[in-house]
Amino acid sequence: MSIRDRMSANELSILFSNLSKGCEKQYRKEESELFEKLSEFYESQEEKPEKSNLAKLDSMIKEDISWFWDAKEIARAQNDRGALRALVWGEKVSKIVGSIISRYIKNGNSILEETNIHVCEICGFVYLGDEPPEVCPVCKVPGFKIAKVRR
């Protein structure tokens, strides 16, 4: 069974986007650009989700959050500080995204009106507001790594 049979176009787009970022951090520009092209290709193949799927997404995020404790225990047992750091960041960001989705389900587009959406390029922290924080509250990188996604 091929990877395309096991993963959706959206999952493949995300996977290749992450590989692109990893290559960028390793100063492998050519590989980063190729992974980004693959990400864009698969993104264009994905059917756009219906808004009614937000409740399902909210449920999936809550389920994912429940697994972080076990994963962090494994990382601690292996004394893997890098994995533990990534899991701590992932859990924090997942909770933030879950909170935003819950608020969106409750209040609709009003939470996005007249505001910007920013995402940390390092950890995925999502911020709704006019200007991003000077330092990412999750991974502590400088604010210039927090990119404006939408107004």
N, C-alpha and C positions, 0 to 999 in steps of 0.2 A: 504494500500500500504506500503510495507516494505521500509526501508532506502535504501536497495540495488536497489530497483526499481526507486528510486528518484535520486540516486547519481551514478556516474561512478566509476569504480574501482580506477581510478586515484584520484578522489575526496575523496573516502574513505581512500585511502592510505595516503593522505595529512592530513585528519582529524585525523586518528589514530596516525600519526607521531606527530602532534601538541599536542594531548592528552598525548603522551609519554613524550614530552618535559615538559609539565605542571606538570606531576607527578614527573619527575626528579627534577624539581625546588622545589617541596614540599617534597623531600627526601622520595618518595614512590617508591623505586627501583623495587619491584616486579611488581607493576601495570605498571610502565614505561616499563619494559621489555615485559610485555604481550601486551601492546598497540603497541610497536615496532614490535612484531611478526605479529600482525594483519596488520600493515602498510606494512610490507614486503610481506605478503600474497597477499594483494590487488594490490600492485605494480607489482607482478609477473603475475597478471590476466589482466592487462591493455594492450591493443593494443598500440604499439608505434605510435605516431602521425607522419604524413608525413611532410616533410619540407615545403610543400606548405601551410601548416596551419599557418605558421609564420605570414602572413599578417592578418589572422583572429585573432590570438593571440594578435597582435599589436593593432588591432581595439578593442578587448575586454578590454585590459588594459586601453586604452584611455577612454572607456566608464566607466570603474570602477573608474578612477580618477575623472570623472565628478560628482560622487556621494559623494565624500569625504566632500565637502563643506556642504551639507545638514546634513550629519552624524555628523560633528563637531559642527554645530549649535545646534543639538539636545543634544549632550553631554554638550555643554556650558549651555544650558537652564536647564539641570538637575544637573549642577555643578558637573559633573562626570569627575574628573581630570584623573583618570586611563583610561577611555574610550577615552578621548581627546588625551592623550599621545599616546595610541595605534593607533588612527586614524592619528595623525600627522606622526608617524613613518611609518605607512602603506602607506600613501600618498607619502612620500619621497621615500620609497623603490619602490613603483609602478612606479614612474616617472623614477627612475634609471633603473629599469628593462626594461621599455618601451624604454628608450634611447638606451640601449644595443641591444634590439631586432631590433629597427630601423636601427642602425648601422650595425647589422648582415645582415639584408635584403639588405642594400645598398652595403656592402663590402664583404659579405660572410665570409668564414672561416679565412680570413686574420686578422680579429680583435682578433682571438683566438690563432693564431700561435705564438709559442715561448713565451707564457705567462701563468700564473696560473689564476685559477678562485677561488676566496675566497667568502664565505658566512658567515655573522654574524649569530650565532646560536640564538641570542636573537631577533633581529628585521628583519632579512632577507636581510640586506644590501648586495649587490653584488659588488665585486671589481675585476677588471681585472688588474693584475700586478704581478710582481715577489714576492713581500713581502706585506702582508696586512698592513694597517695603524696601528700605535701603539694604537689608540683609534678609536672605531667605530664612524664615523662622524654623524650617525643618532641617536643612543641610548647611546653613550658615554661609552660603556663597554670597558674593556681592550682588546687589540689585541689578546690575547690568546683565546678569545671567537669567533674569526673570523677564521673559519676552511677552509683549502685548500680542494677544491672539485676536481679539475682536473688540470693536466699539459698537 
